[in-house]
Amino acid sequence: MSAPRILIFLGPPGSGKGTQAKMMAERLGLPHISLGDLLREEVKKDSPIGRRAKESMNAGKLVPDELTIELTRQRISRPDCRPGFIIDGFPRSAAQAEALDRMLAEKKLDLEAVVYFRVSEEETVKRLLGRAQLEGRADDNIESIRTRFEVYEKTTSPLIDHYRSLGKLAEIDAARSIEAISRDLARL
């Protein structure tokens, strides 16, 4: 049996990481774990985690680490994650990255790669406003989008240097078409 494949897709909101993670997960036969989807599901269920998360999400702020770490721990513990998984939207802070490192170490799993989706703020704003119209997402308004990008820059972009220093980072120009990005990912 081959080693589990653990991939992280990292990038600002609207960078296309979720779309690409979903497509690659299908190609590889692995579960796609979207922290945003997990959080929205908790909000929809009106669970205690969902109620706490909703306040942060609607303000464009990061959901508290303890909630995202617990949701991720629960999700990667499911049997379908044994052959590996592709995760996007987590980690988003140094504390979350350390927690994920501990979770993987406990399960004796190695991180294969972190794919960084590099894209400008203006491109993410344009994409997210378009998504808001298509999907009717309340968390995709101009104020929360700008706040989310600022929060991303402050808390998540240091992870890029961290994973680069570990030799795990691969960068993708995410301002291109879905097809071009997908071809680059297939080569990785």
N, C-alpha and C positions, 0 to 999 in steps of 0.2 A: 504494500500500500504506500502511495506517495505521501509526502509530508503535506499537511494542510496548507492551503494558500490563503494568507492573510494580507489583504490590501486595504490601504486607507486612501480615500480620495479627499484632498484638501484644497480649499479655494474659497473665495468670497461668495456670499449669496448671489445666485444668478450666474455663476461661472460655468454651469453645465455639468458639474460633477455628479449630480443625482441622475441625470439623463444617461450619462456615460457609465456610471456605476451599474445602473439597471441593465443596460445593454451588455456590458461585459459579464455581469453575473449570469445572465442568460446563456451567453456563449460558453462560459466555463462551468455552468451547472452548479453555481454557488448561490447562497442566499445574499441578497442585497439588503443591507441594514442601513436605513436612513433614520438618523436620530430625529430629524424634523417630522417624518411620518410617525415615528413612535410617539413623539410628544403630541402631535395633533390628534392621534388616536386616544391618548390619555385625556386630552381636553374634551374630546367628543364624548367619552365615557363619563365625564365629570368626576373622575377619580380624584383622590387627594393630591396626587402628583399633578394631574391635569389642571386642577384649580390653581395650584401654585405656579405652574408653568405658564398658564394663560396670561397672567399679569405681565410677566417678563416679555413674552412673545409679542403681545399687542403693543408694547412700548419699544420694540426693536432691540431689547437688551438680551444678553445671554441668560438662559435658564440656569439657576444655581447648580454648581458642580455636583452637589450631592444627589440631585434628582437625575441629572444626565448620566452620571456614573452608575447609579443603581439601575436605571433602565437599560443601559448598555450591558451591564453584568448579567441581568436577567435574560436579555436577548441572545448573547453569545453562549449562554449555557444550554440553550435548546439543542436537541439532537441534530437538527438540520445543519448546525454550524460545525459539526465534527470535521467535514472535509475542508473547511475554511469558509471565509466570507469576505465580502467587500463592504466596507463601511464608509458612509459619507456623513459629514456634519458632526463628527466626533473623531478625535479630540479637538476642542476649540480653545483650550487653555493649557498652561503648563501642568496644572493640577490634574486635568483630565488625561493628559498624555502620560503622566506618572501613574495614574490609576490604571490606564489601559496596559501599560508596561507590566504592572503587577498582575493584572488579570491574565495576560498572556503567559507570564512566567509561572503562575499557579497551574495553568493548564499545559505547561511545557510546550508552548507554541511560539514560533518565531514570526516576526513581522517580515513579510517578503519585500514590500515596497510601499512608499508613500508617493502618490501622484499629485503634484501641485498644479492646479488649474490657474494659470496666470491670466488676468483680465483686468481692464481698467474700471474705475468706479463708474464712469459715464456709460460704459457698455452694460454693466450690471444693472444700473438704474433703468436703462431702456428695456432690458430683458424682463426685469421684475415687474415693471409697470404693464408690459404686455401680458405677462402671466396673470397678473391681478385681474385684468379685463377678461381673460379667457376662463380662469378658474374661480373668480370671485373671492380671492383670498384677502381677508381683512388685514393680514399682517404685511401685505405688499402695498403700502402707500408711500408717497415720496418722503415723508418725514421718517418713517420707520426704516425705509430702505437706506437712507443716508446714515441714520444712527447705526444700523446693522453693519454697514461698511466701515464706519469709524471704529466700532467695537471690534470688528474682525481685524482691522489693521493693528489695533493696539494689543489685542490678546492672542490672536491666532497666528499672525505673521511671524512671531518669534519661533514658532514651531517649525517653520520652514528651515531656519538655520539649524535647529536641533536635529531634524531628520537628515539634513544635508551632511552634518558633521558625522552622523552614523553611517553615511554612505547608502542611505535608503531612499533618497529623494530623486524623483524623476519629474522634470518640468514639462508642461504642455502649454502651448500658446492657445488659450481657450477663446480667443476672439474670432476664431475661424468657424467654418461650418461643422455641424455635427458629424458629417461623414469624414471630413479631414481629421478631426480629433480622434474619431473612432479608428481610423487607419493607423495613426500614430500609436494609439494604445495597443493595438494588435501587435505592433512591432516590439513593444516593450517586453 
